[in-house]
Amino acid sequence: MSDLTLYSTWGCHLCEQAEALVQQAGLADKLQVRDIVDDEVLFARFRVHIPVLAASDAQGQEQLLYWPFDHSALASWLAALDLTTTD
């Protein structure tokens, strides 16, 4: 099971940038990319917000990181969730 979910869609250059940031942080093996077009609920929830990163906090509550974010914002968000980067 992955620790991170990236809500995305095909042809979204911002989504590609978000995925690259996660990969640069050394977390590619913890990432699941979900295409929102494949799910009506996800499409309704995120269609104007992608890319969005999701992870669960220590209480099991979903935490979201909305674009735009950079490496620093990603690292701070991950640290708050007790997920670590490898760089």
PDB file of N, CA, C and O in Angstrom, chain B, residues numbered from 101:
ATOM      1  N   MET B 101       0.839  -1.183   0.000  1.00  0.00           N
ATOM      2  CA  MET B 101       0.000   0.000   0.000  1.00  0.00           C
ATOM      3  C   MET B 101       0.882   1.244   0.000  1.00  0.00           C
ATOM      4  O   MET B 101       1.906   1.285   0.683  1.00  0.00           O
ATOM      5  N   SER B 102       0.487   2.248  -0.761  1.00  0.00           N
ATOM      6  CA  SER B 102       1.284   3.461  -0.846  1.00  0.00           C
ATOM      7  C   SER B 102       0.965   4.392   0.327  1.00  0.00           C
ATOM      8  O   SER B 102      -0.114   4.322   0.915  1.00  0.00           O
ATOM      9  N   ASP B 103       1.910   5.252   0.650  1.00  0.00           N
ATOM     10  CA  ASP B 103       1.719   6.239   1.705  1.00  0.00           C
ATOM     11  C   ASP B 103       1.169   7.539   1.156  1.00  0.00           C
ATOM     12  O   ASP B 103       0.517   8.299   1.871  1.00  0.00           O
ATOM     13  N   LEU B 104       1.436   7.793  -0.125  1.00  0.00           N
ATOM     14  CA  LEU B 104       1.030   9.042  -0.762  1.00  0.00           C
ATOM     15  C   LEU B 104       0.176   8.756  -1.983  1.00  0.00           C
ATOM     16  O   LEU B 104       0.425   7.800  -2.718  1.00  0.00           O
ATOM     17  N   THR B 105      -0.825   9.584  -2.193  1.00  0.00           N
ATOM     18  CA  THR B 105      -1.629   9.499  -3.396  1.00  0.00           C
ATOM     19  C   THR B 105      -1.581  10.849  -4.081  1.00  0.00           C
ATOM     20  O   THR B 105      -1.804  11.885  -3.454  1.00  0.00           O
ATOM     21  N   LEU B 106      -1.288  10.832  -5.380  1.00  0.00           N
ATOM     22  CA  LEU B 106      -1.327  12.046  -6.183  1.00  0.00           C
ATOM     23  C   LEU B 106      -2.556  11.971  -7.063  1.00  0.00           C
ATOM     24  O   LEU B 106      -2.658  11.107  -7.935  1.00  0.00           O
ATOM     25  N   TYR B 107      -3.491  12.884  -6.830  1.00  0.00           N
ATOM     26  CA  TYR B 107      -4.668  12.975  -7.688  1.00  0.00           C
ATOM     27  C   TYR B 107      -4.276  13.806  -8.894  1.00  0.00           C
ATOM     28  O   TYR B 107      -3.796  14.932  -8.765  1.00  0.00           O
ATOM     29  N   SER B 108      -4.489  13.234 -10.066  1.00  0.00           N
ATOM     30  CA  SER B 108      -3.927  13.744 -11.304  1.00  0.00           C
ATOM     31  C   SER B 108      -4.849  13.416 -12.457  1.00  0.00           C
ATOM     32  O   SER B 108      -5.922  12.843 -12.266  1.00  0.00           O
ATOM     33  N   THR B 109      -4.428  13.782 -13.655  1.00  0.00           N
ATOM     34  CA  THR B 109      -5.073  13.311 -14.866  1.00  0.00           C
ATOM     35  C   THR B 109      -4.083  13.403 -16.012  1.00  0.00           C
ATOM     36  O   THR B 109      -3.084  14.118 -15.943  1.00  0.00           O
ATOM     37  N   TRP B 110      -4.386  12.663 -17.062  1.00  0.00           N
ATOM     38  CA  TRP B 110      -3.515  12.616 -18.228  1.00  0.00           C
ATOM     39  C   TRP B 110      -3.389  14.000 -18.845  1.00  0.00           C
ATOM     40  O   TRP B 110      -4.378  14.723 -18.965  1.00  0.00           O
ATOM     41  N   GLY B 111      -2.179  14.369 -19.236  1.00  0.00           N
ATOM     42  CA  GLY B 111      -1.929  15.634 -19.924  1.00  0.00           C
ATOM     43  C   GLY B 111      -1.833  16.843 -19.019  1.00  0.00           C
ATOM     44  O   GLY B 111      -1.785  17.972 -19.506  1.00  0.00           O
ATOM     45  N   CYS B 112      -1.805  16.637 -17.731  1.00  0.00           N
ATOM     46  CA  CYS B 112      -1.721  17.735 -16.764  1.00  0.00           C
ATOM     47  C   CYS B 112      -0.244  18.005 -16.462  1.00  0.00           C
ATOM     48  O   CYS B 112       0.394  17.242 -15.737  1.00  0.00           O
ATOM     49  N   HIS B 113       0.294  19.090 -17.021  1.00  0.00           N
ATOM     50  CA  HIS B 113       1.718  19.366 -16.819  1.00  0.00           C
ATOM     51  C   HIS B 113       2.034  19.728 -15.366  1.00  0.00           C
ATOM     52  O   HIS B 113       3.135  19.452 -14.890  1.00  0.00           O
ATOM     53  N   LEU B 114       1.099  20.329 -14.670  1.00  0.00           N
ATOM     54  CA  LEU B 114       1.319  20.623 -13.257  1.00  0.00           C
ATOM     55  C   LEU B 114       1.388  19.330 -12.440  1.00  0.00           C
ATOM     56  O   LEU B 114       2.155  19.226 -11.483  1.00  0.00           O
ATOM     57  N   CYS B 115       0.579  18.354 -12.835  1.00  0.00           N
ATOM     58  CA  CYS B 115       0.604  17.045 -12.174  1.00  0.00           C
ATOM     59  C   CYS B 115       1.952  16.366 -12.383  1.00  0.00           C
ATOM     60  O   CYS B 115       2.488  15.733 -11.474  1.00  0.00           O
ATOM     61  N   GLU B 116       2.486  16.503 -13.575  1.00  0.00           N
ATOM     62  CA  GLU B 116       3.810  15.949 -13.866  1.00  0.00           C
ATOM     63  C   GLU B 116       4.867  16.614 -12.996  1.00  0.00           C
ATOM     64  O   GLU B 116       5.780  15.947 -12.509  1.00  0.00           O
ATOM     65  N   GLN B 117       4.751  17.926 -12.796  1.00  0.00           N
ATOM     66  CA  GLN B 117       5.703  18.645 -11.942  1.00  0.00           C
ATOM     67  C   GLN B 117       5.579  18.182 -10.491  1.00  0.00           C
ATOM     68  O   GLN B 117       6.586  18.000  -9.808  1.00  0.00           O
ATOM     69  N   ALA B 118       4.354  17.992 -10.025  1.00  0.00           N
ATOM     70  CA  ALA B 118       4.137  17.519  -8.653  1.00  0.00           C
ATOM     71  C   ALA B 118       4.724  16.123  -8.474  1.00  0.00           C
ATOM     72  O   ALA B 118       5.372  15.843  -7.466  1.00  0.00           O
ATOM     73  N   GLU B 119       4.500  15.253  -9.444  1.00  0.00           N
ATOM     74  CA  GLU B 119       5.053  13.905  -9.367  1.00  0.00           C
ATOM     75  C   GLU B 119       6.581  13.942  -9.343  1.00  0.00           C
ATOM     76  O   GLU B 119       7.215  13.185  -8.609  1.00  0.00           O
ATOM     77  N   ALA B 120       7.160  14.822 -10.145  1.00  0.00           N
ATOM     78  CA  ALA B 120       8.621  14.954 -10.172  1.00  0.00           C
ATOM     79  C   ALA B 120       9.154  15.419  -8.815  1.00  0.00           C
ATOM     80  O   ALA B 120      10.208  14.956  -8.380  1.00  0.00           O
ATOM     81  N   LEU B 121       8.445  16.324  -8.143  1.00  0.00           N
ATOM     82  CA  LEU B 121       8.866  16.768  -6.813  1.00  0.00           C
ATOM     83  C   LEU B 121       8.878  15.605  -5.818  1.00  0.00           C
ATOM     84  O   LEU B 121       9.805  15.473  -5.020  1.00  0.00           O
ATOM     85  N   VAL B 122       7.850  14.772  -5.871  1.00  0.00           N
ATOM     86  CA  VAL B 122       7.786  13.610  -4.981  1.00  0.00           C
ATOM     87  C   VAL B 122       8.941  12.651  -5.293  1.00  0.00           C
ATOM     88  O   VAL B 122       9.569  12.113  -4.381  1.00  0.00           O
ATOM     89  N   GLN B 123       9.214  12.443  -6.573  1.00  0.00           N
ATOM     90  CA  GLN B 123      10.318  11.578  -6.965  1.00  0.00           C
ATOM     91  C   GLN B 123      11.648  12.156  -6.504  1.00  0.00           C
ATOM     92  O   GLN B 123      12.506  11.422  -6.014  1.00  0.00           O
ATOM     93  N   GLN B 124      11.829  13.466  -6.656  1.00  0.00           N
ATOM     94  CA  GLN B 124      13.068  14.114  -6.219  1.00  0.00           C
ATOM     95  C   GLN B 124      13.252  14.004  -4.716  1.00  0.00           C
ATOM     96  O   GLN B 124      14.379  13.994  -4.219  1.00  0.00           O
ATOM     97  N   ALA B 125      12.141  13.920  -3.993  1.00  0.00           N
ATOM     98  CA  ALA B 125      12.203  13.758  -2.537  1.00  0.00           C
ATOM     99  C   ALA B 125      12.523  12.317  -2.146  1.00  0.00           C
ATOM    100  O   ALA B 125      12.666  12.008  -0.963  1.00  0.00           O
ATOM    101  N   GLY B 126      12.636  11.440  -3.137  1.00  0.00           N
ATOM    102  CA  GLY B 126      12.991  10.050  -2.871  1.00  0.00           C
ATOM    103  C   GLY B 126      11.822   9.191  -2.428  1.00  0.00           C
ATOM    104  O   GLY B 126      12.016   8.166  -1.774  1.00  0.00           O
ATOM    105  N   LEU B 127      10.608   9.600  -2.779  1.00  0.00           N
ATOM    106  CA  LEU B 127       9.418   8.889  -2.313  1.00  0.00           C
ATOM    107  C   LEU B 127       8.612   8.245  -3.432  1.00  0.00           C
ATOM    108  O   LEU B 127       7.427   7.961  -3.262  1.00  0.00           O
ATOM    109  N   ALA B 128       9.244   8.017  -4.561  1.00  0.00           N
ATOM    110  CA  ALA B 128       8.529   7.429  -5.700  1.00  0.00           C
ATOM    111  C   ALA B 128       7.931   6.078  -5.353  1.00  0.00           C
ATOM    112  O   ALA B 128       6.859   5.728  -5.848  1.00  0.00           O
ATOM    113  N   ASP B 129       8.614   5.314  -4.506  1.00  0.00           N
ATOM    114  CA  ASP B 129       8.115   3.982  -4.137  1.00  0.00           C
ATOM    115  C   ASP B 129       6.907   4.038  -3.213  1.00  0.00           C
ATOM    116  O   ASP B 129       6.221   3.031  -3.037  1.00  0.00           O
ATOM    117  N   LYS B 130       6.637   5.196  -2.620  1.00  0.00           N
ATOM    118  CA  LYS B 130       5.485   5.361  -1.731  1.00  0.00           C
ATOM    119  C   LYS B 130       4.318   6.054  -2.418  1.00  0.00           C
ATOM    120  O   LYS B 130       3.296   6.318  -1.785  1.00  0.00           O
ATOM    121  N   LEU B 131       4.459   6.354  -3.710  1.00  0.00           N
ATOM    122  CA  LEU B 131       3.471   7.159  -4.425  1.00  0.00           C
ATOM    123  C   LEU B 131       2.556   6.318  -5.298  1.00  0.00           C
ATOM    124  O   LEU B 131       3.004   5.453  -6.051  1.00  0.00           O
ATOM    125  N   GLN B 132       1.283   6.586  -5.181  1.00  0.00           N
ATOM    126  CA  GLN B 132       0.280   6.032  -6.091  1.00  0.00           C
ATOM    127  C   GLN B 132      -0.340   7.220  -6.823  1.00  0.00           C
ATOM    128  O   GLN B 132      -0.784   8.175  -6.186  1.00  0.00           O
ATOM    129  N   VAL B 133      -0.373   7.170  -8.142  1.00  0.00           N
ATOM    130  CA  VAL B 133      -0.999   8.221  -8.941  1.00  0.00           C
ATOM    131  C   VAL B 133      -2.391   7.750  -9.316  1.00  0.00           C
ATOM    132  O   VAL B 133      -2.556   6.670  -9.883  1.00  0.00           O
ATOM    133  N   ARG B 134      -3.395   8.561  -9.001  1.00  0.00           N
ATOM    134  CA  ARG B 134      -4.786   8.234  -9.309  1.00  0.00           C
ATOM    135  C   ARG B 134      -5.312   9.241 -10.321  1.00  0.00           C
ATOM    136  O   ARG B 134      -5.272  10.449 -10.087  1.00  0.00           O
ATOM    137  N   ASP B 135      -5.802   8.738 -11.444  1.00  0.00           N
ATOM    138  CA  ASP B 135      -6.407   9.595 -12.459  1.00  0.00           C
ATOM    139  C   ASP B 135      -7.845   9.874 -12.039  1.00  0.00           C
ATOM    140  O   ASP B 135      -8.653   8.953 -11.926  1.00  0.00           O
ATOM    141  N   ILE B 136      -8.159  11.134 -11.811  1.00  0.00           N
ATOM    142  CA  ILE B 136      -9.486  11.484 -11.322  1.00  0.00           C
ATOM    143  C   ILE B 136     -10.581  11.231 -12.354  1.00  0.00           C
ATOM    144  O   ILE B 136     -11.752  11.117 -11.991  1.00  0.00           O
ATOM    145  N   VAL B 137     -10.225  11.142 -13.620  1.00  0.00           N
ATOM    146  CA  VAL B 137     -11.216  10.910 -14.672  1.00  0.00           C
ATOM    147  C   VAL B 137     -11.841   9.522 -14.533  1.00  0.00           C
ATOM    148  O   VAL B 137     -12.963   9.295 -14.986  1.00  0.00           O
ATOM    149  N   ASP B 138     -11.121   8.604 -13.912  1.00  0.00           N
ATOM    150  CA  ASP B 138     -11.598   7.230 -13.763  1.00  0.00           C
ATOM    151  C   ASP B 138     -12.594   7.047 -12.618  1.00  0.00           C
ATOM    152  O   ASP B 138     -13.116   5.948 -12.427  1.00  0.00           O
ATOM    153  N   ASP B 139     -12.863   8.105 -11.859  1.00  0.00           N
ATOM    154  CA  ASP B 139     -13.710   7.996 -10.678  1.00  0.00           C
ATOM    155  C   ASP B 139     -14.583   9.250 -10.564  1.00  0.00           C
ATOM    156  O   ASP B 139     -14.066  10.355 -10.403  1.00  0.00           O
ATOM    157  N   GLU B 140     -15.893   9.078 -10.648  1.00  0.00           N
ATOM    158  CA  GLU B 140     -16.809  10.223 -10.621  1.00  0.00           C
ATOM    159  C   GLU B 140     -16.683  11.044  -9.344  1.00  0.00           C
ATOM    160  O   GLU B 140     -16.744  12.273  -9.386  1.00  0.00           O
ATOM    161  N   VAL B 141     -16.507  10.378  -8.218  1.00  0.00           N
ATOM    162  CA  VAL B 141     -16.391  11.077  -6.939  1.00  0.00           C
ATOM    163  C   VAL B 141     -15.111  11.904  -6.900  1.00  0.00           C
ATOM    164  O   VAL B 141     -15.132  13.071  -6.508  1.00  0.00           O
ATOM    165  N   LEU B 142     -13.996  11.296  -7.306  1.00  0.00           N
ATOM    166  CA  LEU B 142     -12.733  12.032  -7.333  1.00  0.00           C
ATOM    167  C   LEU B 142     -12.784  13.179  -8.325  1.00  0.00           C
ATOM    168  O   LEU B 142     -12.261  14.260  -8.056  1.00  0.00           O
ATOM    169  N   PHE B 143     -13.411  12.950  -9.470  1.00  0.00           N
ATOM    170  CA  PHE B 143     -13.521  14.006 -10.468  1.00  0.00           C
ATOM    171  C   PHE B 143     -14.295  15.197  -9.909  1.00  0.00           C
ATOM    172  O   PHE B 143     -13.881  16.344 -10.075  1.00  0.00           O
ATOM    173  N   ALA B 144     -15.401  14.927  -9.255  1.00  0.00           N
ATOM    174  CA  ALA B 144     -16.205  16.003  -8.680  1.00  0.00           C
ATOM    175  C   ALA B 144     -15.435  16.736  -7.576  1.00  0.00           C
ATOM    176  O   ALA B 144     -15.558  17.952  -7.425  1.00  0.00           O
ATOM    177  N   ARG B 145     -14.656  15.996  -6.822  1.00  0.00           N
ATOM    178  CA  ARG B 145     -13.932  16.574  -5.689  1.00  0.00           C
ATOM    179  C   ARG B 145     -12.714  17.393  -6.096  1.00  0.00           C
ATOM    180  O   ARG B 145     -12.442  18.438  -5.504  1.00  0.00           O
ATOM    181  N   PHE B 146     -11.971  16.922  -7.115  1.00  0.00           N
ATOM    182  CA  PHE B 146     -10.671  17.514  -7.419  1.00  0.00           C
ATOM    183  C   PHE B 146     -10.527  18.143  -8.799  1.00  0.00           C
ATOM    184  O   PHE B 146      -9.452  18.651  -9.116  1.00  0.00           O
ATOM    185  N   ARG B 147     -11.548  18.130  -9.617  1.00  0.00           N
ATOM    186  CA  ARG B 147     -11.369  18.515 -11.027  1.00  0.00           C
ATOM    187  C   ARG B 147     -10.743  19.889 -11.245  1.00  0.00           C
ATOM    188  O   ARG B 147     -10.009  20.074 -12.216  1.00  0.00           O
ATOM    189  N   VAL B 148     -11.006  20.842 -10.382  1.00  0.00           N
ATOM    190  CA  VAL B 148     -10.400  22.168 -10.560  1.00  0.00           C
ATOM    191  C   VAL B 148      -9.216  22.391  -9.627  1.00  0.00           C
ATOM    192  O   VAL B 148      -8.681  23.497  -9.553  1.00  0.00           O
ATOM    193  N   HIS B 149      -8.806  21.346  -8.916  1.00  0.00           N
ATOM    194  CA  HIS B 149      -7.739  21.505  -7.928  1.00  0.00           C
ATOM    195  C   HIS B 149      -6.468  20.734  -8.236  1.00  0.00           C
ATOM    196  O   HIS B 149      -5.447  20.984  -7.596  1.00  0.00           O
ATOM    197  N   ILE B 150      -6.481  19.803  -9.191  1.00  0.00           N
ATOM    198  CA  ILE B 150      -5.312  18.963  -9.408  1.00  0.00           C
ATOM    199  C   ILE B 150      -4.111  19.789  -9.830  1.00  0.00           C
ATOM    200  O   ILE B 150      -4.252  20.812 -10.499  1.00  0.00           O
ATOM    201  N   PRO B 151      -2.943  19.342  -9.439  1.00  0.00           N
ATOM    202  CA  PRO B 151      -2.616  18.158  -8.666  1.00  0.00           C
ATOM    203  C   PRO B 151      -2.839  18.364  -7.168  1.00  0.00           C
ATOM    204  O   PRO B 151      -2.689  19.467  -6.641  1.00  0.00           O
ATOM    205  N   VAL B 152      -3.198  17.275  -6.506  1.00  0.00           N
ATOM    206  CA  VAL B 152      -3.387  17.261  -5.058  1.00  0.00           C
ATOM    207  C   VAL B 152      -2.705  16.008  -4.517  1.00  0.00           C
ATOM    208  O   VAL B 152      -2.920  14.906  -5.022  1.00  0.00           O
ATOM    209  N   LEU B 153      -1.886  16.188  -3.492  1.00  0.00           N
ATOM    210  CA  LEU B 153      -1.278  15.058  -2.793  1.00  0.00           C
ATOM    211  C   LEU B 153      -2.103  14.746  -1.556  1.00  0.00           C
ATOM    212  O   LEU B 153      -2.583  15.650  -0.873  1.00  0.00           O
ATOM    213  N   ALA B 154      -2.260  13.482  -1.278  1.00  0.00           N
ATOM    214  CA  ALA B 154      -3.008  13.050  -0.098  1.00  0.00           C
ATOM    215  C   ALA B 154      -2.200  12.025   0.681  1.00  0.00           C
ATOM    216  O   ALA B 154      -1.475  11.212   0.107  1.00  0.00           O
ATOM    217  N   ALA B 155      -2.339  12.081   1.997  1.00  0.00           N
ATOM    218  CA  ALA B 155      -1.732  11.096   2.892  1.00  0.00           C
ATOM    219  C   ALA B 155      -2.540  11.110   4.179  1.00  0.00           C
ATOM    220  O   ALA B 155      -3.270  12.060   4.460  1.00  0.00           O
ATOM    221  N   SER B 156      -2.401  10.056   4.946  1.00  0.00           N
ATOM    222  CA  SER B 156      -3.089   9.973   6.232  1.00  0.00           C
ATOM    223  C   SER B 156      -2.160  10.414   7.351  1.00  0.00           C
ATOM    224  O   SER B 156      -0.966  10.115   7.348  1.00  0.00           O
ATOM    225  N   ASP B 157      -2.740  11.133   8.311  1.00  0.00           N
ATOM    226  CA  ASP B 157      -1.963  11.529   9.482  1.00  0.00           C
ATOM    227  C   ASP B 157      -1.988  10.400  10.518  1.00  0.00           C
ATOM    228  O   ASP B 157      -2.534   9.328  10.255  1.00  0.00           O
ATOM    229  N   ALA B 158      -1.408  10.637  11.675  1.00  0.00           N
ATOM    230  CA  ALA B 158      -1.298   9.604  12.704  1.00  0.00           C
ATOM    231  C   ALA B 158      -2.661   9.125  13.199  1.00  0.00           C
ATOM    232  O   ALA B 158      -2.775   8.004  13.696  1.00  0.00           O
ATOM    233  N   GLN B 159      -3.685   9.947  13.072  1.00  0.00           N
ATOM    234  CA  GLN B 159      -5.035   9.577  13.486  1.00  0.00           C
ATOM    235  C   GLN B 159      -5.825   8.937  12.354  1.00  0.00           C
ATOM    236  O   GLN B 159      -6.997   8.600  12.521  1.00  0.00           O
ATOM    237  N   GLY B 160      -5.184   8.769  11.205  1.00  0.00           N
ATOM    238  CA  GLY B 160      -5.851   8.159  10.066  1.00  0.00           C
ATOM    239  C   GLY B 160      -6.713   9.115   9.254  1.00  0.00           C
ATOM    240  O   GLY B 160      -7.468   8.686   8.382  1.00  0.00           O
ATOM    241  N   GLN B 161      -6.603  10.394   9.535  1.00  0.00           N
ATOM    242  CA  GLN B 161      -7.357  11.408   8.808  1.00  0.00           C
ATOM    243  C   GLN B 161      -6.609  11.812   7.536  1.00  0.00           C
ATOM    244  O   GLN B 161      -5.393  12.003   7.551  1.00  0.00           O
ATOM    245  N   GLU B 162      -7.349  11.937   6.447  1.00  0.00           N
ATOM    246  CA  GLU B 162      -6.734  12.341   5.185  1.00  0.00           C
ATOM    247  C   GLU B 162      -6.282  13.795   5.263  1.00  0.00           C
ATOM    248  O   GLU B 162      -7.044  14.679   5.655  1.00  0.00           O
ATOM    249  N   GLN B 163      -5.036  14.021   4.884  1.00  0.00           N
ATOM    250  CA  GLN B 163      -4.470  15.362   4.798  1.00  0.00           C
ATOM    251  C   GLN B 163      -4.111  15.635   3.343  1.00  0.00           C
ATOM    252  O   GLN B 163      -3.545  14.781   2.661  1.00  0.00           O
ATOM    253  N   LEU B 164      -4.445  16.833   2.878  1.00  0.00           N
ATOM    254  CA  LEU B 164      -4.253  17.175   1.470  1.00  0.00           C
ATOM    255  C   LEU B 164      -3.251  18.314   1.328  1.00  0.00           C
ATOM    256  O   LEU B 164      -3.208  19.232   2.147  1.00  0.00           O
ATOM    257  N   LEU B 165      -2.455  18.236   0.280  1.00  0.00           N
ATOM    258  CA  LEU B 165      -1.539  19.304  -0.102  1.00  0.00           C
ATOM    259  C   LEU B 165      -1.916  19.719  -1.520  1.00  0.00           C
ATOM    260  O   LEU B 165      -1.725  18.969  -2.477  1.00  0.00           O
ATOM    261  N   TYR B 166      -2.455  20.926  -1.631  1.00  0.00           N
ATOM    262  CA  TYR B 166      -2.927  21.437  -2.922  1.00  0.00           C
ATOM    263  C   TYR B 166      -1.816  22.179  -3.644  1.00  0.00           C
ATOM    264  O   TYR B 166      -0.988  22.840  -3.016  1.00  0.00           O
ATOM    265  N   TRP B 167      -1.802  22.068  -4.949  1.00  0.00           N
ATOM    266  CA  TRP B 167      -0.897  22.831  -5.792  1.00  0.00           C
ATOM    267  C   TRP B 167      -1.308  24.287  -5.725  1.00  0.00           C
ATOM    268  O   TRP B 167      -2.505  24.569  -5.677  1.00  0.00           O
ATOM    269  N   PRO B 168      -0.367  25.233  -5.720  1.00  0.00           N
ATOM    270  CA  PRO B 168       1.064  25.044  -5.962  1.00  0.00           C
ATOM    271  C   PRO B 168       1.821  24.738  -4.668  1.00  0.00           C
ATOM    272  O   PRO B 168       1.518  25.276  -3.603  1.00  0.00           O
ATOM    273  N   PHE B 169       2.815  23.856  -4.799  1.00  0.00           N
ATOM    274  CA  PHE B 169       3.756  23.603  -3.716  1.00  0.00           C
ATOM    275  C   PHE B 169       5.124  23.360  -4.327  1.00  0.00           C
ATOM    276  O   PHE B 169       5.252  22.916  -5.468  1.00  0.00           O
ATOM    277  N   ASP B 170       6.143  23.665  -3.533  1.00  0.00           N
ATOM    278  CA  ASP B 170       7.519  23.452  -3.971  1.00  0.00           C
ATOM    279  C   ASP B 170       8.156  22.406  -3.056  1.00  0.00           C
ATOM    280  O   ASP B 170       7.489  21.826  -2.199  1.00  0.00           O
ATOM    281  N   HIS B 171       9.446  22.177  -3.248  1.00  0.00           N
ATOM    282  CA  HIS B 171      10.148  21.168  -2.461  1.00  0.00           C
ATOM    283  C   HIS B 171      10.057  21.469  -0.965  1.00  0.00           C
ATOM    284  O   HIS B 171       9.851  20.561  -0.159  1.00  0.00           O
ATOM    285  N   SER B 172      10.210  22.732  -0.595  1.00  0.00           N
ATOM    286  CA  SER B 172      10.173  23.120   0.811  1.00  0.00           C
ATOM    287  C   SER B 172       8.794  22.868   1.421  1.00  0.00           C
ATOM    288  O   SER B 172       8.694  22.323   2.521  1.00  0.00           O
ATOM    289  N   ALA B 173       7.745  23.256   0.722  1.00  0.00           N
ATOM    290  CA  ALA B 173       6.381  23.039   1.219  1.00  0.00           C
ATOM    291  C   ALA B 173       6.079  21.545   1.311  1.00  0.00           C
ATOM    292  O   ALA B 173       5.432  21.099   2.258  1.00  0.00           O
ATOM    293  N   LEU B 174       6.546  20.776   0.333  1.00  0.00           N
ATOM    294  CA  LEU B 174       6.353  19.329   0.355  1.00  0.00           C
ATOM    295  C   LEU B 174       7.067  18.719   1.564  1.00  0.00           C
ATOM    296  O   LEU B 174       6.492  17.896   2.275  1.00  0.00           O
ATOM    297  N   ALA B 175       8.302  19.116   1.791  1.00  0.00           N
ATOM    298  CA  ALA B 175       9.068  18.579   2.915  1.00  0.00           C
ATOM    299  C   ALA B 175       8.403  18.922   4.246  1.00  0.00           C
ATOM    300  O   ALA B 175       8.356  18.079   5.141  1.00  0.00           O
ATOM    301  N   SER B 176       7.893  20.135   4.391  1.00  0.00           N
ATOM    302  CA  SER B 176       7.214  20.538   5.631  1.00  0.00           C
ATOM    303  C   SER B 176       5.938  19.732   5.843  1.00  0.00           C
ATOM    304  O   SER B 176       5.653  19.297   6.958  1.00  0.00           O
ATOM    305  N   TRP B 177       5.175  19.535   4.779  1.00  0.00           N
ATOM    306  CA  TRP B 177       3.929  18.755   4.848  1.00  0.00           C
ATOM    307  C   TRP B 177       4.226  17.312   5.232  1.00  0.00           C
ATOM    308  O   TRP B 177       3.547  16.737   6.082  1.00  0.00           O
ATOM    309  N   LEU B 178       5.244  16.730   4.600  1.00  0.00           N
ATOM    310  CA  LEU B 178       5.622  15.355   4.902  1.00  0.00           C
ATOM    311  C   LEU B 178       6.112  15.224   6.339  1.00  0.00           C
ATOM    312  O   LEU B 178       5.786  14.247   7.014  1.00  0.00           O
ATOM    313  N   ALA B 179       6.885  16.188   6.814  1.00  0.00           N
ATOM    314  CA  ALA B 179       7.385  16.148   8.193  1.00  0.00           C
ATOM    315  C   ALA B 179       6.236  16.216   9.193  1.00  0.00           C
ATOM    316  O   ALA B 179       6.268  15.541  10.222  1.00  0.00           O
ATOM    317  N   ALA B 180       5.234  17.018   8.902  1.00  0.00           N
ATOM    318  CA  ALA B 180       4.070  17.130   9.790  1.00  0.00           C
ATOM    319  C   ALA B 180       3.306  15.799   9.854  1.00  0.00           C
ATOM    320  O   ALA B 180       2.624  15.521  10.840  1.00  0.00           O
ATOM    321  N   LEU B 181       3.421  14.991   8.815  1.00  0.00           N
ATOM    322  CA  LEU B 181       2.758  13.686   8.761  1.00  0.00           C
ATOM    323  C   LEU B 181       3.682  12.548   9.200  1.00  0.00           C
ATOM    324  O   LEU B 181       3.286  11.383   9.163  1.00  0.00           O
ATOM    325  N   ASP B 182       4.894  12.873   9.608  1.00  0.00           N
ATOM    326  CA  ASP B 182       5.911  11.898   9.984  1.00  0.00           C
ATOM    327  C   ASP B 182       6.311  10.986   8.817  1.00  0.00           C
ATOM    328  O   ASP B 182       6.670   9.825   9.015  1.00  0.00           O
ATOM    329  N   LEU B 183       6.243  11.529   7.614  1.00  0.00           N
ATOM    330  CA  LEU B 183       6.784  10.857   6.428  1.00  0.00           C
ATOM    331  C   LEU B 183       8.076  11.572   6.098  1.00  0.00           C
ATOM    332  O   LEU B 183       8.126  12.802   6.115  1.00  0.00           O
ATOM    333  N   THR B 184       9.117  10.825   5.799  1.00  0.00           N
ATOM    334  CA  THR B 184      10.404  11.466   5.584  1.00  0.00           C
ATOM    335  C   THR B 184      10.843  11.326   4.149  1.00  0.00           C
ATOM    336  O   THR B 184      10.478  10.383   3.447  1.00  0.00           O
ATOM    337  N   THR B 185      11.645  12.299   3.730  1.00  0.00           N
ATOM    338  CA  THR B 185      12.261  12.248   2.414  1.00  0.00           C
ATOM    339  C   THR B 185      13.631  11.626   2.559  1.00  0.00           C
ATOM    340  O   THR B 185      14.157  11.492   3.664  1.00  0.00           O
ATOM    341  N   THR B 186      14.205  11.247   1.425  1.00  0.00           N
ATOM    342  CA  THR B 186      15.533  10.626   1.469  1.00  0.00           C
ATOM    343  C   THR B 186      16.630  11.587   1.074  1.00  0.00           C
ATOM    344  O   THR B 186      17.785  11.180   0.945  1.00  0.00           O
ATOM    345  N   ASP B 187      16.303  12.853   0.878  1.00  0.00           N
ATOM    346  CA  ASP B 187      17.364  13.811   0.521  1.00  0.00           C
ATOM    347  C   ASP B 187      17.663  14.766   1.629  1.00  0.00           C
ATOM    348  O   ASP B 187      18.528  15.630   1.482  1.00  0.00           O
TER     349      ASP B 187
END
